[in-house]
Amino acid sequence: MNTLAETKVGRIVADNFKTAQIFTKYGIDFCCKGAIPLKEACEKNEVSLENISLELQDIMKEVEASPYQALNLSQLIDHIIETHHQYVSNSIPPLKAYLSKLSVVHGEKHPELNAIKDNFFAAADGLIDHMKKEELILFPYIKAMEEAFNQHFPLSPPHFGHIRNPIHMMEIDHDTEGERFRIISKLSNGYSTPSDGCQTYKVAYAMLKEFEEDLHTHIHLENNILFPKAIKLYEQLNS
């Protein structure tokens, strides 16, 4: 069995597309020049084989899912921020770069790429704004409610009125971004790379597919677990 150092760069990305972001970070071409071993690619690009190997091994590790229902509100919020918000923030820059490149190189023959790019850029900007509102306004108040309930002290009413108000706005955002990704999925034929698609094409579609899957989990945790519990707690504190 080949060691990671002896494995071809293109093979590494083909087996796990998440590794593409590491190669992009270090300026290693995994597409047109991916048919060389990792060790050789590192030598050509003057990159530490040890460092990149550690990063690749880390990104390929599987993470066990958390028992969401058993988490208290603060723990669930921390999980959402550290797992899903961080994932969105990390995934947007490389996806924007890949989709921009594909639109320029393949857009004339595959015009759907322009629409996919436009929808993703809109979704990315919307999600960044959405996450800021959650992290700066809604989530801190939910944590404050939980602390007030546990410590038995009164909590001042929020400037946004009933907690249903900001939650409703977040749910509207969720619907908007969910619809954008339904459009992206349809335009890409379920993220199916065309026969003339290059490695970057495959990576971009694989990343888009994972992004949508993560978004589904992200929205589920908020809409179906966090928000109902927060509303129930708010009503307990204000009964």
N, C-alpha and C positions, 0 to 999 in steps of 0.2 A: 504493500500500500504506500502511495506517495505521501511524503510529509507535506505540510502546508507550503513550505519553502519551494518544494519541487512541483507543486500544482500550478497549472497555467492560470494566469489572471482571469481570462475569459471563463474558465471552468468554475472558478471560485464564485464569480458573479452569477453565472448560470445556475449554480446550486443554491445560492442565497443572495437575492438581489439587494438585500440590505447592505451588503458589503460594498456596493457601488459607491456609497457616500464616503467610505474611507478612501477608496482609490481616487475619487474626485478631490478629496481634501488634500491628498499628497501629489496631485497632478499626474497620476498614472493612468494611461489610456487603456481602459478595459474593453473598448469597442474595436477599433481598427487594428490596434496593436496588442490585443489581448492573448495572442497565441504564444506567449513566452512565460516561463516559470516566474513565480513571485520573486524568487531570489534575484533573477536576472533583471526584472523590472525595477526592483529596489536599487540595484547597482547602477542602472542607467539613469535613474532619477535622483541618485544620491540620497536615498531614504533609508533609514535604519530598519533592517529586516526584523530585528527584535521588537521594536516599537510597533510597527505596523502589524506584526503577527499577533501581538497581545491585543491590539484594538480589534482585529478581525475575529479572534477567538471570543472576545468579550461580546461583540455584537451578534455572534452566532449562538450564544447561549439562550436556552429557552427559559422564560420567566414563568413561574407558576402563578396562576390567577389567584387573586385575593377572594376570600369569602365575603363578598360585598354586603350581604344582608346582615352579617354579624358585626360590621364596623359601625361605630357611632358616627354622628354627623361630621365631626371634625376629622376623624380618620378617613372617612369617605371623601371629603373635600381634598384632603392632602393627597389621597390616591389619585383623584381625578386630575389635580394640578401636576403632580410629579410624573404621572404615567401618560395621560391623554393630552393635556395642555402642552407638556414638554414635547411629546411626539409631534404634535401639529407644528409647533415652533421649529423643530429640527427638520421636519420633512418639507416645509414650504420652500426654502431657498433652493435645494437641489431640484425639486420638481419644477419650479419656475424656470430654472436654467435648462433642464432637459426639454420641457415643452416649448420654450422659445427657440431652441436649436432645431427641434423637429419641425416646428412651424416654418422656419426659414428654409430648411433643407428639403423637406418632404411636403410642404404645404400646398404646392401647386398640384401635385399628383393626388394628394390626400387632403382636400380642403376641410374635411372634418377636424383636422388637427387645429386649425385656427379657432374653430368654435370651442373645441375642448380646452385650448389654452385660455381663451377669454372667460369661459365658465370657471375654470380652476382659479385664475387670478382673482375673479370676483369673490369666489368662495374663500380663498386665502385671506383676502383683505377683510371680508366679513367676519371670519372666525377670529382673526387677531383682535379686532375691535370687540367682538363678543366676549372673548376670554378676559380682556382687560376689565370689562364691566363686571364680570363675575368675580374676578380676583380682587378688585378694588372696592366693590360695593356689596354685592349680594352675599358672597361667601363669608366675608368678615362678619356680616350681621348674623348669618346663620350660626357661626361659631360663637358669637356673643350671646345669642339666645340660649345655646346649649350650656354655656358657662353660667348664665343667670339662672337657668333651671336647676343645674346641679348644685350651685352655691346658695340658692334660695334668696336672691336679691332682685329688686325690680329693675326692669330695663326700659330706658327711654324709648318712646315710639320713634320709628325711623322716618326720615323725611319723605320717603316714597309711599307712606301710608301702609296699607295691608301688604304683607309679603307676597300675596298673590299677584300684585301689580308687576314687580320686576320679574317674577317667575314667568308670568304670562309673556312678557317681552322676550325672555330667553327662549321660551318654547316656540315663539314665532320665528326667531332666528334659526332654531333647530330645523323647523319645517322648510325654511328658505334654503339652507345649505343642503338638506337632504334632497330637495328637489333638484338643485344644481347637479348633485352627483348622480341622480337618476338620469339626467340629461347626458352627463359625461359617459355613463355606462352604456347608454343607448347609442351615442355617437361612436363609441369605440367598439361596438358590437360585443359588449361584455368583456372589454379589455383584451380582445383577441388581436394579436399583432399580425398585420398582413404579411403575405409571403415575401415581400421585398423589404420587410422591416429589419433594421440593423439592431445591434445589441442595445444601443441607447433607446431605441423604440421599445424593445422588450422590457428594459428596466423601467422606463417611464410608465408603461402600462401596468406593470407589476406593482409599482409604487402607488399608482392611482387606485388600484384594486385594494391594496392593503390600507390605504388612507381611508377609503370608503368603509371598509370593514371596521377599522378603529373608530371611525366617526359613529357607526351604528352602536358600538359598545359604549362609547362616550355619551351619546344621547340617551341611551337606555339607562345608564347609571344616574343621570340627572333627572330625566322625565319620570322614570318609574320607581326610583328608590329615594334619591336625595330630596327632590322637590315635595313629594307627598309627605315625607317625614318632617320636612321643615314647616310646611303648612300646618300640620297637626301640632307641632311644638308651639308655633306662633299662637294658635288658638287656645292651647293650654295656658300659655303665659298671659293671655288677654281675656280669659273667661271670667 
